[in-house]
Amino acid sequence: MLDTLVRHLYMVRLTAAACLLLMVGCTGLIDGGDNGGLTPEEAKARAAWVQQALPRLNAACSSCHGGAREMINFIQQPATDNEIRETLLAYQPAVVNLDAPSSSRLLTKGLHEGPPLSTDDASALLDWIQKERDAAQSLPEGPGIVVVETAQFNPQYCSGGLPGNPEGTCPINFVTLDSLGATGAKISFVAQALGSGLYLTNLKLVPGTSGVFLKHPLFVSYPATGTPVPDSIDRFFNITMNLKDDQVAIEAQQIGGGTAAFVGFGAGPADKLAIHFKEIGLFKPDDGPPPPAGNICKVVGQWATQPKTNLTTTPGGLGQSCLSCHGGQNNNATSALAMNLADDQSNCNQFLQRINKQDRNNSGSFLAVAPGNNNHPVRFATQAQFDAWKAGFNGWIDAEVAAP
């Protein structure tokens, strides 16, 4: 499941002795002998590795990643401290991203059996990776680091009403991608504050006149205080979009189904966001048509029983069926989630794209109608009614997760 986030990743794979010979013979960058021939930035990175990063990796990760399981053994054992570091930096698919340290798979983990990193552990590992980036940049023979991410920005929040309404209570955010080589392209979304983080709807990639191509967008929160927080489940790791021009259909523009709930993200006026990418640029004609967005239902027959009934009837406490707005009667509702498509397969696909299989309680389809979500016009009256309705989807979701 591990995937590389890096586009122009430069990693030093020389041993300390080889580095010393290189610097003596070619550059003369010797730091008075105190750092063993390392640049000051390299010395700081090595100290952060030995003192901060390695102890935490040994305690929290080595039982699975130290060789006990093939294909994920990126913490080499037994080995010297520096050999473990070199193995980790060079591991493919990459788990350390020097282009955008906070997006490293070592931190985001993605779909993962083990527990999440503690705040202190994540902060220590991030600090080490940032120092490794500084070290790579300090070497004259290196090409440097190309940062594939947007500038940090303060999103505007929806407090009520329809997206883009004249009253200005529900603004649409537009993040321009010109500086990353995708001239004229934007990512747009509506942001709503949750008690546990940030909820995005109407999440779309809007191409410019020359189109847009991107791989693996990763949202990262930059709270006003504390360390950056990447999407903890890295939900868009398998997203590739290749849109030819600004005439593509709305459903083709949706990123991962168009909704996302980011648990742990700051949602205050001083908190910022940035979007990282594995790759981004203009439309690639040779890459063919864009792949289907999000997921494709594999157990449509099971969808057509209880889940479909949950959406097309009026559950207790909701007041009306989901179909009454999302079946074409309300343009904004139908563009966010269309339920009036021609067949069960298509309707199932639409709903599945808004299900977070790794953390289903934080799925956009569920959070929209949760009690207390004042940004959605229809919601359950009580938590018990909401939980009973949501439980009707569990068997189908389990079957989708298990399906080959």
N, C-alpha and C positions, 0 to 999 in steps of 0.2 A: 504493500500500500504506500510505501514511501515514494516520494517523487521529488525531483529537483526543482528548486525555485530559481536557480541561478541562470543568468544569460551570459554575462562576461565575468566569470568567477576566476580570480587569480589566487592560487594557493601555493605557498612555498613548501616544497616537498623535500628540500635538501636537509641532510643531517647537519648538526651544529658544526661538525668538522668541515663538511663541504662548503657551508656558508662562510666559514672563516677563510678557507682557501680562495673562494671567489672574491671576497672583499679585499684580501691582501693583494691578490694578483691583478684585480681589475679596478677597484674603486678606492681602495685605501680607507674605507670607512671603518676604522677601528676606534672603539670608544674607550681608549686608554687602558684596555685590558679588563676593566671592571665588569663588563657585560659579556666577556668571552667572545668578543667579535660581533656581537649583535648590535643593531641600532638601538637607540634608547626606546623607540616604540616597540621593537621586538622584545626587549627585556621586560617592558611592562606587560606585554601580552603573555610571556612565559610565566611571570610572577602571578598574574591573575589566573592562569591555567592551574598552576600547582597549588595555590593557596585558596582559590575560590571555586573553580569549575570542577576540577578532578575529584575532590572529596565528595561533592554533591552527586556527581555522576556515579561514583563507586557505591554510594549509599542508596541511591534511588533507582538506578538504571542497569547496573552491571549484572544483576541476577538474570535478566533476560537478554541483554544486549552485549554481554561479555563473552559470548561463544556458545551459550546453552542452546540457542536457536539459530539455525542457518538463515541466511538472507537478511538478518537484522543485527548481525554481530559487528557493530561498528565501534565497540569499545574493546580493543584487542587485549586479551589476557592469555598468559602472563606476558608482561612487557614493561619496559621502562616508562616513566611518566611521559617523556617526549615521544616515544614510539606510539603510545596510545593517542596522543594529540595528533600526530601525523596521520595515523589511520583514520581518525575521526574527520579531519579536515579533507582528506582525499577520498573519503567513502562515496561510492556511487550506488544508487541515486543519492545525491547530496543531501545531507542533513544539516549542514552549516552553510548559510548564505551570507557571504561578505558584502554582496551588493546592498542588501537590506537586512541587517542582522535580526531585527525583530520578527522577520518572516521565516526564520530558519525552522526547519521541521523538528529540530532538536527542542525547540520551544513550543511550537504549535501542536506537535504530535499527531494531529489528525485523528482518525479512527484508531483507538488505542485501548489495550486491555488494562494497562496499569493506571494508577491514580494520577491526577493532574499534578504538575509541579506546584510546590508552595510558592507564595509570592517571593520569599527570600531566595529560594533556589532559582526561580526564573530570572530574578534581578541579577544574581551572581553570574549565571550563564550568559545573559545578555551583555553584561559588562565585559566578560571575557571575549565574546565574539566581536564586540565593537573595538576592543583593543587589537584583536587580530586583523581587523580591517585597517586600522591605523598603521599597523606594522606592514601590511602589504603595500599600502600607499607610500610608505617611507622608503621603499626599495627602488633605486633608480632604474633597475632592469625590468621592473614590473610594468604592465600596461595600465595599472590603476584600477579603480573600482567604478563601474558605471551603475549609478543608482536608478533603478527602474521603478520609480514610485512618484506619486503626485506630491505636491507641496501639502503640508498640513493645513487644514481648514476647519473653521467652525461651522457645523451644519445649522441650518435654520429648522426649527421644530414646528410641527403641526399641532395646534391646540384644539382644533375642531373644524368641522365643515369639510367641504370637498377639496381635493388637491387643486391648487392654483386658483382658488376662488377670489373674486374681486375684493372681498373683505381683508385679504391678506393673512387670514388666520391659519392657513394650511399651505405654506409656500412649497414649491418644488425646488429642490437643490440641483444645480448643474455643476459638474466638475469637469472642467475643460482638460483635454488630453493633448493639446498642441505641443507642449514642451517635451512630450515623450515621443514625438514623431507621428502622432495620429492627428494631423491637422484637421480642424473643424469638428472632430468627434468629441462627444461628451458622455459622461455617465450621469444619469438623472435618477432621483429617488425622492420619496417623502419620508422624513424622519420623525419618529415619535418616541418620547421617553417612556421607558418601562421602569417598574420598580427595581428590576434586576439588571437593567442595561438599556439597549437601544433596539428599536424595531423599525425596519425599513420596509416600505411598500413601494409599488410602482418602480421597482429597480430595473433600469433599462440601460443598454448601451445604444447610444444614438450616433450613427455614423455621419461623417461629413460627406462632401461631394465626391471625395476620393475613397470613401469607404473606411473600414477599420478592421484590424486583426488584433486579437489579444489571446493570451493564454494565462490561466491560473491567476485571476484577481484575488488578492488577499486584503481584507479590511483590517486596519490596525488603529486602535484607540490610543490617543495621547492625552491622558488625563491632566488636569491642571497641576496636580501634585502626584508624584509617584512615577513609575516606569511605564513604558508603552505596553499595551495589552493587545496581542494579535488575536484574531478569531480562534477560539480555543479548539474548534473542531475542523478548522481549515476547510470549510464546506465547499468551496469552489475550486478545489485542487485539480479536478478533472474537466474544468470548463475551458473550451476553446470556441471562440466566435470569430467568424470571418464574414463580415457584412459588406456588400458591394457598394451601396449608396444609401442616401437618406429616404429612399422610397420603399425600403423593406417593411414587411408587416410588423405590427406592434408585437405580436407573439414571438417573432424571431428576434426582437430586440431584448426580450426579457433575460436577465441574468439569473440563472438558477431558479427559474419559476417566478421571479419578480418580487419575492419577499424574503426577509432574513431577520432573525432575532439574535442579536449578539449579546449573550450573557456576560456581565462583567465590564461592559463598555461604559465609559463615562457619558452622561447625557445632560451635563450642566452647561451653562452659557460659556464657560471658559474651557471646556473640554474640546479637543480637536480630533479629527480623523485624517487618515491618509490611506491611499489605495496603492498596494504594491502589485507588481506583475512579473511573471516569468518572462513574458515577451509581449511587446505591443508595437503597433505600427499601422501602416495603411493596408488596405485590402490586398490579399494575395491571390491573384487569378489562378495560379497553378494548384492551389490547395482545395479546389472544388467547392461545392456548396457547404454552408455551415452545417455542423452536426446538429441533431435535435437538442434543444435546450432541456436541461434537467434530466429527469428519469422517464423511463417508459414502463408502463404497467405490464406485469407479467402474469398476474392472476386476476384477470378482468372479471372472471366469473364470480369470484369472491367479492370483488368490488361492487358488483351489481346487486348484492343482497343487502346486508346491514348498512355499509357505508353510504351507498346511494340513497337508501331510505332515510338515513339521518339527515341528508341534505335536501331532500325533496318533500319532506313532511315537516310539520311544525312541532319540534320537541318542546317538552315542558320547560317553561321559564325563558324561552327565546322570543316568543311573541309572534314570530312569522318564520317561514321556511327560508333557507339560504337561496333557494331557486327563485323566490319572489323578487329578488334584486339582481342576482347574478345570472338570470336566465334571459337577459336582453332588455329588461325593463329600465335598468339604470346603466347608462353608458360607462360611468366611472367604475361601478362595481363589476361590470362585465369585462372591462379591459383589465382589471386587476385579477379576476378569476372568472373565466367563462365556463358556464355550466349548461349552455344551450347548444353544444356541439352535436354533430350528427349521430354519433354512436358512443357506446359505453367506453370503448378503448380511448377515444379522444378525451372524453370527460374525465376518465380515470387518470390519464396522463396529466391533465391540468391540475388536478388536486394533488397528485403525488409529487409534483414539482414544488409544492409548498409544504411538504412533509420533511422534517429533519429526522432521518432514520437513526442517527447517532444519539439524538436527544429529542425525542418526539414531543415532550411536553413544551418545548420551545419552538415548535413548528408554527410557521406563519398562519396556517389554516386554523389552528387552535387558538392562538393568541388573539386573533382578530375578534373573536366573540367571547373572550374571557370576561368574567365580571370585573368591573372597574376600568375596562379599556374604553375610556370616554372618547377616543378618537375613531371608534367604529360605531356607526349609528345603531346597530343591533347587537345586543350582548345578553348573556344569560343573567337571570336575576340573582341566582345563588351559586356558590361554589359546588354544592352537591349536585345541582342540576347540570352544571357544566361538566363535572367529572363523569356523570352517568352517560351523557351524550358522547363525550370523548372516548369512553371505554368501548363504544360500539365500533371504533376503527381499529382496535388493537389486533384482533385476529387477522384482519387483512394486511396491516402493516407487518406483522410477524411473517406472514406468508410471502410478502414482497421481499423482505430481508433474506429469507431462506431460499428464495427461488434462484436457480442457477442462471 
